Amino acid sequence: MENKEMFRELLWDLKTCYDVEIDLLSKECPKILEDIIPILFDFSTCEEVKHDGEEFHKRLNCASIDAQFKDHGLVKYLLVRLKDLWLIEGGELDSLEVLSDIKSLELVKKINEGSYGELYESKWFGLSTATKIMDVEFNAMFKKEVGILANTSHPNLIKYYHAAKSSANENGEPSTMNNSRRKVYLVMELMERSLSDIL
């Protein structure tokens, strides 16, 4: 909450500076002002944002029980993601929920593999994605990575979409008691090039 208020204050300072500059420009160089597109500074209060989040949560809950709504998987994901964002805001990264539903995920082809597990090109609700699959022994590292990715949003970073866990055998089929290996899935933005290509 403190960071949001600081950001609000920064925006307010920016608006004040902008208003002063526009005022000076209108007096000194009115011709130049004609070519400048005005910027509207209409930002929400924390209470308005909180209310919008609660309203969105109510709508998602209604859609999740609506029998005629076809994208129940997406609605369930959005409900979990919204709860995750609230947990992140409260500093409760260890409480993030990892779903056991991977039906919305389609693995297309293996891109790479390493000591952590395998990386696949995938489709998630029709969106081109990259999916990292790790054995459950990496669970602590997985949860830490999910917590960091869920809390991070920047144009220069890979987007995080979804985390899931599942039990599957070697062929990716539902597991039996004898051959089950638990897997954890991390679904992210698919990049067109690898880091090694860039370096």
C-alpha positions in Angstrom: 0.0 0.0 0.0 2.9 2.4 0.8 4.4 1.9 -2.7 1.0 2.6 -4.3 0.7 5.9 -2.3 4.2 6.9 -3.2 3.5 6.2 -6.9 0.3 8.3 -6.6 2.3 11.2 -5.2 4.8 10.9 -8.0 2.0 11.0 -10.5 0.5 14.0 -8.8 3.9 15.8 -8.9 4.2 14.9 -12.6 0.8 16.4 -13.2 1.7 19.6 -11.4 4.9 19.9 -13.4 3.0 19.2 -16.6 0.3 21.9 -15.8 3.1 24.5 -15.0 4.9 23.7 -18.3 1.6 23.9 -20.3 0.8 27.2 -18.6 4.2 28.7 -19.4 4.0 27.3 -23.0 0.6 28.9 -23.5 2.0 32.3 -22.5 5.3 32.1 -24.2 4.7 30.0 -27.4 1.0 29.6 -28.0 1.6 28.3 -31.6 3.7 25.3 -30.3 0.9 24.4 -27.9 -1.5 23.8 -30.8 0.5 20.7 -31.8 0.7 19.2 -28.3 -1.9 16.6 -27.5 -3.1 17.2 -24.0 -2.5 14.5 -21.4 -5.3 13.6 -19.0 -4.2 12.7 -15.4 -7.1 10.9 -14.1 -5.8 8.2 -11.8 -7.8 6.1 -9.3 -7.6 6.2 -5.6 -6.6 3.1 -3.6 -10.2 2.7 -2.5 -11.4 2.8 -6.1 -8.8 0.2 -7.1 -9.8 -2.0 -4.2 -13.5 -1.7 -5.1 -12.7 -2.6 -8.8 -10.8 -5.7 -7.6 -13.7 -6.8 -5.4 -16.2 -6.2 -8.2 -14.1 -8.1 -10.7 -13.9 -11.0 -8.2 -17.7 -11.1 -7.9 -18.1 -11.2 -11.7 -15.5 -14.0 -12.0 -17.3 -16.0 -9.3 -20.6 -15.6 -11.1 -19.0 -16.7 -14.4 -17.5 -19.7 -12.7 -20.9 -21.1 -11.8 -22.7 -20.1 -15.0 -23.4 -23.4 -16.9 -23.5 -21.6 -20.2 -20.1 -20.0 -19.8 -17.6 -22.0 -22.0 -14.3 -20.8 -20.6 -14.5 -22.1 -17.0 -10.8 -22.9 -17.0 -9.8 -19.3 -17.8 -12.2 -18.0 -15.2 -10.7 -20.3 -12.5 -7.2 -19.2 -13.6 -8.2 -15.5 -13.3 -9.8 -16.1 -9.8 -6.5 -17.7 -8.6 -4.4 -15.0 -10.2 -6.5 -12.3 -8.6 -6.1 -14.0 -5.2 -2.4 -14.3 -5.9 -2.1 -10.6 -6.6 -3.9 -9.8 -3.3 -1.5 -12.2 -1.5 1.5 -10.5 -3.1 0.2 -7.1 -2.1 0.0 -8.4 1.5 3.5 -9.8 1.3 2.3 -13.4 1.6 4.4 -14.9 -1.3 4.6 -18.4 0.4 0.7 -18.6 0.2 0.5 -18.5 -3.6 -1.8 -21.2 -4.9 -0.5 -23.6 -7.5 -3.4 -25.3 -9.4 -3.5 -29.0 -10.3 -5.3 -28.4 -13.5 -3.2 -28.6 -16.7 -6.1 -29.4 -19.2 -5.8 -25.9 -20.7 -2.1 -26.5 -21.5 -1.0 -28.2 -24.7 2.7 -29.1 -25.2 3.7 -28.5 -28.8 7.5 -29.4 -28.9 10.5 -29.7 -26.7 12.8 -26.6 -27.0 15.5 -27.5 -24.5 16.3 -29.4 -21.3 18.8 -29.0 -18.5 19.4 -30.0 -14.9 16.2 -28.2 -13.8 13.9 -30.1 -16.2 12.5 -29.5 -19.7 11.4 -26.5 -21.6 8.5 -26.8 -24.2 6.9 -24.6 -26.7 3.2 -24.8 -25.7 -0.3 -23.4 -26.1 -2.2 -22.2 -23.1 -5.8 -21.2 -23.8 -4.6 -20.8 -27.5 -1.8 -18.4 -26.5 1.7 -19.3 -27.7 3.7 -19.9 -24.5 6.9 -21.6 -23.1 6.4 -24.2 -20.4 9.1 -25.2 -18.0 8.5 -28.7 -16.5 10.3 -29.8 -13.4 10.2 -32.9 -11.1 8.6 -32.3 -7.7 12.1 -32.5 -6.1 12.6 -28.9 -7.4 9.4 -27.8 -5.6 11.1 -25.3 -3.3 12.9 -23.7 -6.2 9.7 -23.8 -8.3 7.6 -22.0 -5.6 10.3 -19.4 -5.2 10.4 -18.8 -8.9 6.6 -18.6 -9.2 6.5 -16.1 -6.3 9.1 -13.9 -7.9 7.6 -14.0 -11.4 4.0 -13.4 -10.1 5.3 -10.3 -8.3 7.3 -8.9 -11.3 6.0 -7.1 -14.3 8.3 -5.2 -16.7 8.4 -4.9 -20.5 12.0 -6.2 -20.5 11.2 -9.3 -18.5 9.5 -12.5 -19.6 5.8 -12.5 -18.7 4.5 -15.1 -16.2 1.1 -16.6 -17.0 0.4 -19.7 -14.9 1.8 -22.3 -12.5 0.4 -25.8 -12.2 1.3 -29.2 -10.6 0.4 -32.7 -11.8 1.2 -36.3 -11.4 2.2 -37.9 -14.7 4.1 -40.9 -16.0 7.0 -40.9 -18.4 4.5 -40.5 -21.4 2.6 -37.7 -19.8 -0.4 -39.9 -19.2 -2.3 -40.0 -15.9 -0.2 -41.8 -13.4 -0.6 -45.1 -11.7 0.7 -45.8 -8.2 3.8 -47.6 -9.4 5.1 -45.2 -12.0 3.9 -41.8 -10.8 6.3 -38.8 -10.8 4.9 -35.5 -9.7 5.6 -32.6 -12.1 5.4 -28.9 -11.7 4.7 -26.6 -14.7 5.6 -23.0 -15.1 3.9 -21.3 -18.1 5.6 -18.1 -19.4 5.8 -15.9 -22.4 7.3 -17.6 -25.5 10.4 -15.7 -26.7 11.3 -15.7 -30.4 15.0 -16.1 -29.6 17.0 -17.7 -26.8 19.4 -15.9 -24.5 22.3 -17.6 -26.2 21.2 -16.2 -29.6 21.3 -12.7 -28.2 24.7 -13.1 -26.5 
